Each structure stands twice: as structure tokens, then as C-alpha cells.
Amino acid sequence: MEKRIFAAGAEELSLLGFGSMRLPQRSEDPTDIDEALATRMFDYAIENGVNYFDTAYPYHRGESERFVGRTLSRHPRDSYHLASKMPTWLVKSEADLERIFNEQLEKCRVDYFDFYLAHNLNVDYYDILRRTGIYEFMSRKKKEGKIRHLGFSFHDRPELLTRIVEEHEWDFAQIQLNYLDWELQNAARQYEILTDHGLPVVVMEPVRGGTLATLSESACQILRAADPSASPASWAIRFAASLPNVMTVLSGMSNMEQVQDNVATMNAFFPLTEREREVIAEALHAFKLASTIPCTGCRYCMDCPAGVDIPGVFATYNQYCINKNAIAFETGYDVLGAEHQASHCVNCKACLPKCPQHIAIPDRLREIDQTAKKLFSQT
């Protein structure tokens, strides 16, 4: 497994990290993790050199940390690096900080976190961090040895990122970076800011919630023509991993095939060539013509007060944008259930400040509702 040296501690970190936001499930219930399969996936990753595992307080509605704790505790503590995050939006007082942090240590079955982050900093959550003493609390835990390395995950504009890195001292940062967001969300500038400030980068969403693994057929044809043996996901993983200041690339893997493909990519890793970058640009251009909604399925927008399954609606619609199969769109839409479809959006806008991708969710739901009504009347 390709390794990178984390300069702040001289640790060797696997270039592939295992993200635990999208663990396999036995049902639609996010808490219903398929623990037998997920354990096999973790063990396979560890056997093949993966030593960085990432989780967070809200993942799988609180069950991700518990699963990670049960599974990783079967392995020597010094054989893996564990990252988790303080849910900034839940913090109202110092008591909340102590309660949440101690609960996380207990659930993860550890005495310390190797990497610990202020979760999902945007303009609103950064204000919470500054008002409630989250940074000071985490710094104190670092001095106590409960946190080895202190960082933050980020979803906002480069101007705010500059403020965050200049107003506090950090060891690393985690940003959304992939070849779609390199320009779409200015990940290029974010990477540049962190690099200029000497902060190693942990990459999240390298495959953009699976979007870059399920490209349009025209985009896939371009990638296959360049390398018939490489999966679309491997192109995306290599794009992120080819950046020299990237510490590790997190992949939220949901099945064994994804683990095996990502491990194979990093075990035989080599940076992208200039020609391969051109191929990605060509494939991206073809994919953009499908006009999909840039949703990663993170579900931070949920639960919707009106009952709309926002990520489910977007995923079903995106698939239609890619394959233009109206019958499959109608079938998938029906599976969501009438009460969870776009028509039930009441434009309350509760979802808007929660979306890391800054999608105009009510507007897009209205578009989808209109498209669905038009298409389904013709089928």
C-alpha cells in the first residue's frame, strides 16, 4: 500500500483511507449496518495495508462509531490511525463538548484519537466554533494526549478557509476534492490555500458520493478507451492521490468490490500523466452534458420536515439524466413512495443551510417534480 509521511508526527499513513459514512446496510435504515460484511471489508483493507479509518458522531445516525470501535478493537491499537469529529452544530455549552467527546471515546473503544476534527466547518458552524470554545476544548484534549493531531473538515468558500487556517493553529485539514469539484467548488483554490499554509490535506468525496464511479456511458467510453482495465472510480481516486500535499484519500466504501478496487489502485499507485489528465478532462466534459444535480448523498439535509427523501429523489433523477430511461425513472421514483417524492416539498428551505454542496434544493425539487409529471404522463 502506498504510504505518505505525516510530517507533524512522522507517522506513515496509507494513501487510501477507509471512510465510514457509507457502510453496507441490511435495510434502508442507516443504523442497520451489515456488520458481518463491513467487518470483512475492514479486515481486507487492514490486511492490504490500509491504516487510516475515519468516522464521525452522526454517521449512520450514531452507529458508525460503535461499529468502528467494535471492529478495530480486534486489532492492535498501534496498527491503525483513527479519526473522528466534533459535531459543531450540536454544541451549546462546555458540558456538551465533554459529554460528546467522552461518548465518542467510549463508542470507539479507544483512549485517544489519532486525528480529531471540528466537523463540517462552514460560515455558520465556524461561528459556533468561535462562540462556544470548541477549538479551545480540542486544544486542551490535545495537550492531555486524548487527541494526537487536530484538524477540521470544510465545506464552504476559499475566503472562509483562509480565515480558519490563519485564526487558529491546525495540524491538517479535510476538504472535498475530486476532478468535478476541482473547478465546480473551487477545490483547486482550497488545496492551494492549505498547501501554502503547510497543512496536509485529507481528501473526502474523491468519487463524489459515487457519482464519478457511475458516469454517463459517453464519459465511461472515453475512460475505457484510454485504459480498458481501469474502473471509473480508480481514475477519480488517482486524481486526488496524485496531488503531493494529499495525506490520505478517504473512500466511503459500501461493498467488498469497492474495497478491492481501491486497494488495487493504491497498491499499484502511480500519479496521473499529463495525457491521463487530458482524458479525465474529456470524460468530465462528456459527463457534464448530462446535467446531473451535484448531490453526494451525504444526507445532511435530512430529515426533511415535509418528508421528502431529498437524496433519494436526486439520485433517481440523476440516473435518468445519465441514461434517459423514463420507464426506469418512473419505477425508481415509485419505489421512494409517494409521500417522499419531490411534489411534497413546501419550500420551507430548512435544507439549504445544511447542504455542503450549496444546492438550491427546493428549486431543484420543483424542477424534478415538473419533469416527472411531464414524463410519466407520456409513459
Secondary structure by P-SEA (a helix, b strand, c coil): cbbbbcccccbbbbcbbbbccccccccccccccaaaaaaaaaaaaaaacccbbbbcccccccaaaaaaaaaccccccccbbbbbbccccccccaaaaaaaaaaaaaaaccccccccccccccaaaaaaaaacaaaaaaaaaaaacccccccccccccaaaaaaaaaaccccccccccccccccccaaaaaaaaaaaabbbbbbcccccccccccccaaaaaaaaaacccccaaaaaaaaaaacccccbbbbbcccaaaaaaaaaaaaacccccaaaaaaaaaaaaaaaaaccccccccccccccccccaaaaaaaaaaaaaacccaaaaaaaaaaacccccccccccccccccccccccaaaaaaaaaaaaaaaaaaac
